[in-house]
Amino acid sequence: MTREDIVKEVNNLLAEEFEVDLELFTPDANVRDTLSLDSLSLVDLVAIIQQTYKIKIPVADLKSINTFNDLYNYIESHLS
């Protein structure tokens, strides 16, 4: 899976799940602000990523995921 595939798939999944316009998904945009995440919806986000990509995201790692670029990088680096 290429980075472009990851970006496209993540954006489409999250836009649909959180009902947000795809135009707001820029690499430097803050994930929590863009998706209006509270602690419960953050759990949903983690579940979607873990289920889709079969990767585990420890709570400690969430602190390092601020922008969409951080999220894409995290997924890309943890795919087997």
A tleap script that builds the chain and sets N, CA, C and O, in Angstrom:
source leaprc.protein.ff14SB
mol = sequence {
  NMET THR ARG GLU ASP ILE VAL LYS GLU VAL
  ASN ASN LEU LEU ALA GLU GLU PHE GLU VAL
  ASP LEU GLU LEU PHE THR PRO ASP ALA ASN
  VAL ARG ASP THR LEU SER LEU ASP SER LEU
  SER LEU VAL ASP LEU VAL ALA ILE ILE GLN
  GLN THR TYR LYS ILE LYS ILE PRO VAL ALA
  ASP LEU LYS SER ILE ASN THR PHE ASN ASP
  LEU TYR ASN TYR ILE GLU SER HIE LEU CSER
}
set mol.1.N position { 0.848 -1.183 0.000 }
set mol.1.CA position { 0.000 0.000 0.000 }
set mol.1.C position { 0.890 1.243 0.000 }
set mol.1.O position { 1.792 1.374 0.828 }
set mol.2.N position { 0.625 2.147 -0.935 }
set mol.2.CA position { 1.430 3.371 -1.035 }
set mol.2.C position { 0.906 4.423 -0.065 }
set mol.2.O position { -0.196 4.314 0.472 }
set mol.3.N position { 1.726 5.436 0.139 }
set mol.3.CA position { 1.304 6.537 1.020 }
set mol.3.C position { 0.043 7.202 0.456 }
set mol.3.O position { -0.862 7.563 1.208 }
set mol.4.N position { -0.010 7.359 -0.849 }
set mol.4.CA position { -1.181 7.980 -1.482 }
set mol.4.C position { -2.446 7.167 -1.196 }
set mol.4.O position { -3.518 7.725 -0.966 }
set mol.5.N position { -2.300 5.831 -1.215 }
set mol.5.CA position { -3.431 4.955 -0.897 }
set mol.5.C position { -3.885 5.160 0.547 }
set mol.5.O position { -5.079 5.234 0.837 }
set mol.6.N position { -2.904 5.249 1.441 }
set mol.6.CA position { -3.218 5.455 2.859 }
set mol.6.C position { -3.953 6.777 3.047 }
set mol.6.O position { -4.993 6.826 3.704 }
set mol.7.N position { -3.412 7.847 2.470 }
set mol.7.CA position { -4.014 9.178 2.615 }
set mol.7.C position { -5.457 9.170 2.105 }
set mol.7.O position { -6.368 9.650 2.781 }
set mol.8.N position { -5.648 8.626 0.919 }
set mol.8.CA position { -6.982 8.608 0.324 }
set mol.8.C position { -7.959 7.784 1.165 }
set mol.8.O position { -9.077 8.223 1.433 }
set mol.9.N position { -7.534 6.594 1.576 }
set mol.9.CA position { -8.411 5.718 2.342 }
set mol.9.C position { -8.739 6.302 3.723 }
set mol.9.O position { -9.895 6.292 4.148 }
set mol.10.N position { -7.721 6.805 4.413 }
set mol.10.CA position { -7.942 7.404 5.740 }
set mol.10.C position { -8.890 8.589 5.619 }
set mol.10.O position { -9.847 8.700 6.386 }
set mol.11.N position { -8.633 9.464 4.673 }
set mol.11.CA position { -9.485 10.643 4.505 }
set mol.11.C position { -10.930 10.246 4.223 }
set mol.11.O position { -11.852 10.808 4.814 }
set mol.12.N position { -11.134 9.286 3.329 }
set mol.12.CA position { -12.493 8.857 2.996 }
set mol.12.C position { -13.189 8.218 4.196 }
set mol.12.O position { -14.356 8.507 4.464 }
set mol.13.N position { -12.477 7.350 4.918 }
set mol.13.CA position { -13.049 6.702 6.096 }
set mol.13.C position { -13.465 7.732 7.150 }
set mol.13.O position { -14.579 7.689 7.673 }
set mol.14.N position { -12.559 8.646 7.447 }
set mol.14.CA position { -12.820 9.613 8.512 }
set mol.14.C position { -13.852 10.659 8.104 }
set mol.14.O position { -14.647 11.103 8.932 }
set mol.15.N position { -13.844 11.054 6.829 }
set mol.15.CA position { -14.842 12.014 6.360 }
set mol.15.C position { -16.244 11.435 6.505 }
set mol.15.O position { -17.178 12.125 6.914 }
set mol.16.N position { -16.372 10.154 6.161 }
set mol.16.CA position { -17.679 9.500 6.262 }
set mol.16.C position { -18.079 9.286 7.724 }
set mol.16.O position { -19.206 9.593 8.112 }
set mol.17.N position { -17.170 8.769 8.521 }
set mol.17.CA position { -17.465 8.459 9.925 }
set mol.17.C position { -17.808 9.701 10.739 }
set mol.17.O position { -18.741 9.684 11.541 }
set mol.18.N position { -17.049 10.783 10.532 }
set mol.18.CA position { -17.224 11.984 11.350 }
set mol.18.C position { -17.978 13.096 10.627 }
set mol.18.O position { -18.113 14.205 11.144 }
set mol.19.N position { -18.475 12.783 9.410 }
set mol.19.CA position { -19.271 13.716 8.615 }
set mol.19.C position { -18.589 15.078 8.464 }
set mol.19.O position { -19.125 16.122 8.835 }
set mol.20.N position { -17.372 15.013 7.896 }
set mol.20.CA position { -16.560 16.206 7.689 }
set mol.20.C position { -16.189 16.274 6.209 }
set mol.20.O position { -15.941 15.243 5.583 }
set mol.21.N position { -16.150 17.486 5.648 }
set mol.21.CA position { -15.768 17.659 4.244 }
set mol.21.C position { -14.326 17.237 4.007 }
set mol.21.O position { -13.431 17.562 4.787 }
set mol.22.N position { -14.118 16.508 2.915 }
set mol.22.CA position { -12.772 16.064 2.547 }
set mol.22.C position { -11.804 17.236 2.361 }
set mol.22.O position { -10.599 17.080 2.556 }
set mol.23.N position { -12.321 18.400 1.987 }
set mol.23.CA position { -11.473 19.570 1.745 }
set mol.23.C position { -10.727 20.005 3.005 }
set mol.23.O position { -9.690 20.662 2.914 }
set mol.24.N position { -11.248 19.644 4.179 }
set mol.24.CA position { -10.624 20.040 5.440 }
set mol.24.C position { -9.432 19.161 5.810 }
set mol.24.O position { -8.681 19.479 6.732 }
set mol.25.N position { -9.265 18.052 5.084 }
set mol.25.CA position { -8.190 17.108 5.374 }
set mol.25.C position { -6.902 17.535 4.671 }
set mol.25.O position { -6.601 17.084 3.566 }
set mol.26.N position { -6.160 18.401 5.326 }
set mol.26.CA position { -4.862 18.807 4.798 }
set mol.26.C position { -3.792 18.196 5.693 }
set mol.26.O position { -4.039 17.964 6.877 }
set mol.27.N position { -2.613 17.934 5.150 }
set mol.27.CA position { -1.575 17.272 5.943 }
set mol.27.C position { -1.265 17.964 7.272 }
set mol.27.O position { -0.974 17.293 8.262 }
set mol.28.N position { -1.325 19.296 7.305 }
set mol.28.CA position { -0.967 20.033 8.515 }
set mol.28.C position { -2.155 20.352 9.423 }
set mol.28.O position { -1.982 20.962 10.478 }
set mol.29.N position { -3.353 19.943 9.020 }
set mol.29.CA position { -4.541 20.221 9.843 }
set mol.29.C position { -4.508 19.352 11.101 }
set mol.29.O position { -4.072 18.201 11.067 }
set mol.30.N position { -4.973 19.922 12.202 }
set mol.30.CA position { -5.033 19.187 13.461 }
set mol.30.C position { -6.179 18.182 13.413 }
set mol.30.O position { -7.320 18.550 13.134 }
set mol.31.N position { -5.878 16.920 13.685 }
set mol.31.CA position { -6.872 15.843 13.600 }
set mol.31.C position { -8.029 16.093 14.557 }
set mol.31.O position { -9.190 16.020 14.156 }
set mol.32.N position { -7.725 16.386 15.815 }
set mol.32.CA position { -8.773 16.556 16.826 }
set mol.32.C position { -9.681 17.740 16.515 }
set mol.32.O position { -10.897 17.658 16.684 }
set mol.33.N position { -9.080 18.852 16.055 }
set mol.33.CA position { -9.875 20.039 15.741 }
set mol.33.C position { -10.726 19.819 14.489 }
set mol.33.O position { -11.913 20.147 14.473 }
set mol.34.N position { -10.116 19.267 13.448 }
set mol.34.CA position { -10.816 19.062 12.180 }
set mol.34.C position { -12.012 18.133 12.345 }
set mol.34.O position { -13.075 18.369 11.770 }
set mol.35.N position { -11.835 17.072 13.136 }
set mol.35.CA position { -12.898 16.087 13.319 }
set mol.35.C position { -13.773 16.376 14.539 }
set mol.35.O position { -14.700 15.622 14.836 }
set mol.36.N position { -13.475 17.475 15.248 }
set mol.36.CA position { -14.198 17.839 16.486 }
set mol.36.C position { -14.245 16.655 17.453 }
set mol.36.O position { -15.310 16.279 17.944 }
set mol.37.N position { -13.079 16.080 17.715 }
set mol.37.CA position { -13.007 14.883 18.546 }
set mol.37.C position { -13.056 15.206 20.035 }
set mol.37.O position { -12.354 16.093 20.520 }
set mol.38.N position { -13.895 14.470 20.741 }
set mol.38.CA position { -13.827 14.455 22.197 }
set mol.38.C position { -13.209 13.106 22.557 }
set mol.38.O position { -12.814 12.354 21.667 }
set mol.39.N position { -13.121 12.795 23.829 }
set mol.39.CA position { -12.428 11.559 24.213 }
set mol.39.C position { -13.132 10.314 23.677 }
set mol.39.O position { -12.474 9.334 23.329 }
set mol.40.N position { -14.456 10.347 23.608 }
set mol.40.CA position { -15.193 9.195 23.105 }
set mol.40.C position { -14.995 9.008 21.598 }
set mol.40.O position { -14.782 7.888 21.133 }
set mol.41.N position { -15.065 10.097 20.843 }
set mol.41.CA position { -14.881 9.976 19.397 }
set mol.41.C position { -13.423 9.684 19.039 }
set mol.41.O position { -13.146 9.141 17.969 }
set mol.42.N position { -12.497 10.036 19.919 }
set mol.42.CA position { -11.100 9.667 19.705 }
set mol.42.C position { -10.953 8.145 19.765 }
set mol.42.O position { -10.178 7.558 19.010 }
set mol.43.N position { -11.696 7.523 20.660 }
set mol.43.CA position { -11.708 6.058 20.751 }
set mol.43.C position { -12.237 5.471 19.440 }
set mol.43.O position { -11.709 4.474 18.947 }
set mol.44.N position { -13.278 6.089 18.880 }
set mol.44.CA position { -13.817 5.645 17.587 }
set mol.44.C position { -12.759 5.737 16.490 }
set mol.44.O position { -12.605 4.818 15.687 }
set mol.45.N position { -12.043 6.841 16.465 }
set mol.45.CA position { -10.993 7.028 15.466 }
set mol.45.C position { -9.949 5.923 15.581 }
set mol.45.O position { -9.567 5.318 14.580 }
set mol.46.N position { -9.494 5.663 16.795 }
set mol.46.CA position { -8.492 4.617 17.012 }
set mol.46.C position { -9.033 3.258 16.564 }
set mol.46.O position { -8.323 2.483 15.922 }
set mol.47.N position { -10.286 2.975 16.902 }
set mol.47.CA position { -10.892 1.695 16.520 }
set mol.47.C position { -10.961 1.547 15.004 }
set mol.47.O position { -10.687 0.470 14.474 }
set mol.48.N position { -11.319 2.603 14.314 }
set mol.48.CA position { -11.402 2.567 12.846 }
set mol.48.C position { -10.029 2.270 12.242 }
set mol.48.O position { -9.902 1.424 11.357 }
set mol.49.N position { -9.013 2.968 12.724 }
set mol.49.CA position { -7.658 2.774 12.192 }
set mol.49.C position { -7.159 1.368 12.509 }
set mol.49.O position { -6.597 0.692 11.647 }
set mol.50.N position { -7.369 0.934 13.751 }
set mol.50.CA position { -6.903 -0.398 14.147 }
set mol.50.C position { -7.603 -1.492 13.352 }
set mol.50.O position { -6.969 -2.457 12.927 }
set mol.51.N position { -8.894 -1.346 13.154 }
set mol.51.CA position { -9.657 -2.354 12.422 }
set mol.51.C position { -9.289 -2.363 10.940 }
set mol.51.O position { -9.135 -3.428 10.342 }
set mol.52.N position { -9.151 -1.200 10.361 }
set mol.52.CA position { -8.860 -1.098 8.929 }
set mol.52.C position { -7.461 -1.587 8.588 }
set mol.52.O position { -7.266 -2.304 7.606 }
set mol.53.N position { -6.487 -1.194 9.406 }
set mol.53.CA position { -5.086 -1.485 9.068 }
set mol.53.C position { -4.465 -2.589 9.913 }
set mol.53.O position { -3.297 -2.931 9.729 }
set mol.54.N position { -5.246 -3.150 10.843 }
set mol.54.CA position { -4.754 -4.252 11.686 }
set mol.54.C position { -3.474 -3.856 12.432 }
set mol.54.O position { -2.540 -4.648 12.557 }
set mol.55.N position { -3.456 -2.613 12.923 }
set mol.55.CA position { -2.337 -2.153 13.741 }
set mol.55.C position { -2.879 -1.710 15.093 }
set mol.55.O position { -4.033 -1.295 15.202 }
set mol.56.N position { -2.049 -1.800 16.113 }
set mol.56.CA position { -2.424 -1.394 17.467 }
set mol.56.C position { -1.867 -0.004 17.715 }
set mol.56.O position { -0.701 0.261 17.423 }
set mol.57.N position { -2.695 0.888 18.254 }
set mol.57.CA position { -2.232 2.232 18.595 }
set mol.57.C position { -2.306 2.384 20.116 }
set mol.57.O position { -3.383 2.624 20.663 }
set mol.58.N position { -1.170 2.245 20.798 }
set mol.58.CA position { -1.168 2.436 22.249 }
set mol.58.C position { -1.532 3.882 22.610 }
set mol.58.O position { -1.249 4.810 21.852 }
set mol.59.N position { -2.152 4.056 23.760 }
set mol.59.CA position { -2.565 5.384 24.210 }
set mol.59.C position { -1.381 6.350 24.217 }
set mol.59.O position { -1.530 7.514 23.845 }
set mol.60.N position { -0.223 5.880 24.632 }
set mol.60.CA position { 0.970 6.739 24.679 }
set mol.60.C position { 1.320 7.304 23.299 }
set mol.60.O position { 1.817 8.425 23.193 }
set mol.61.N position { 1.060 6.530 22.248 }
set mol.61.CA position { 1.371 6.981 20.885 }
set mol.61.C position { 0.403 8.057 20.396 }
set mol.61.O position { 0.744 8.837 19.507 }
set mol.62.N position { -0.789 8.104 20.962 }
set mol.62.CA position { -1.778 9.101 20.523 }
set mol.62.C position { -1.279 10.523 20.734 }
set mol.62.O position { -1.632 11.432 19.983 }
set mol.63.N position { -0.468 10.706 21.746 }
set mol.63.CA position { 0.056 12.053 22.048 }
set mol.63.C position { 0.925 12.589 20.919 }
set mol.63.O position { 1.049 13.802 20.752 }
set mol.64.N position { 1.529 11.686 20.139 }
set mol.64.CA position { 2.404 12.128 19.051 }
set mol.64.C position { 1.650 12.320 17.734 }
set mol.64.O position { 2.232 12.752 16.739 }
set mol.65.N position { 0.353 11.999 17.730 }
set mol.65.CA position { -0.444 12.148 16.505 }
set mol.65.C position { -1.303 13.401 16.640 }
set mol.65.O position { -2.369 13.378 17.256 }
set mol.66.N position { -0.821 14.488 16.056 }
set mol.66.CA position { -1.545 15.753 16.127 }
set mol.66.C position { -2.159 16.147 14.791 }
set mol.66.O position { -3.318 16.556 14.723 }
set mol.67.N position { -1.365 16.018 13.728 }
set mol.67.CA position { -1.841 16.409 12.399 }
set mol.67.C position { -2.193 15.169 11.581 }
set mol.67.O position { -1.862 14.045 11.960 }
set mol.68.N position { -2.857 15.386 10.474 }
set mol.68.CA position { -3.162 14.256 9.588 }
set mol.68.C position { -1.867 13.640 9.061 }
set mol.68.O position { -1.785 12.425 8.877 }
set mol.69.N position { -0.866 14.470 8.819 }
set mol.69.CA position { 0.422 13.954 8.369 }
set mol.69.C position { 1.010 13.003 9.414 }
set mol.69.O position { 1.571 11.966 9.061 }
set mol.70.N position { 0.885 13.352 10.696 }
set mol.70.CA position { 1.341 12.461 11.775 }
set mol.70.C position { 0.596 11.129 11.712 }
set mol.70.O position { 1.194 10.064 11.870 }
set mol.71.N position { -0.703 11.199 11.481 }
set mol.71.CA position { -1.522 9.985 11.404 }
set mol.71.C position { -1.102 9.115 10.219 }
set mol.71.O position { -0.935 7.903 10.358 }
set mol.72.N position { -0.933 9.742 9.053 }
set mol.72.CA position { -0.503 8.989 7.865 }
set mol.72.C position { 0.862 8.341 8.110 }
set mol.72.O position { 1.077 7.175 7.778 }
set mol.73.N position { 1.785 9.120 8.698 }
set mol.73.CA position { 3.129 8.597 8.975 }
set mol.73.C position { 3.053 7.409 9.940 }
set mol.73.O position { 3.740 6.404 9.755 }
set mol.74.N position { 2.224 7.533 10.955 }
set mol.74.CA position { 2.098 6.464 11.944 }
set mol.74.C position { 1.595 5.176 11.279 }
set mol.74.O position { 2.154 4.099 11.488 }
set mol.75.N position { 0.546 5.303 10.486 }
set mol.75.CA position { -0.011 4.128 9.809 }
set mol.75.C position { 1.027 3.520 8.877 }
set mol.75.O position { 1.259 2.311 8.889 }
set mol.76.N position { 1.645 4.372 8.072 }
set mol.76.CA position { 2.641 3.897 7.103 }
set mol.76.C position { 3.788 3.161 7.803 }
set mol.76.O position { 4.252 2.132 7.312 }
set mol.77.N position { 4.241 3.672 8.926 }
set mol.77.CA position { 5.391 3.065 9.605 }
set mol.77.C position { 5.031 1.795 10.376 }
set mol.77.O position { 5.919 1.027 10.747 }
set mol.78.N position { 3.734 1.565 10.622 }
set mol.78.CA position { 3.330 0.387 11.389 }
set mol.78.C position { 2.680 -0.727 10.546 }
set mol.78.O position { 2.323 -1.786 11.062 }
set mol.79.N position { 2.540 -0.464 9.264 }
set mol.79.CA position { 2.011 -1.530 8.398 }
set mol.79.C position { 3.078 -2.589 8.195 }
set mol.79.O position { 4.248 -2.279 7.970 }
set mol.80.N position { 2.655 -3.854 8.280 }
set mol.80.CA position { 3.662 -4.914 8.128 }
set mol.80.C position { 3.820 -5.319 6.675 }
set mol.80.O position { 4.624 -6.198 6.363 }
savepdb mol mol.pdb
quit
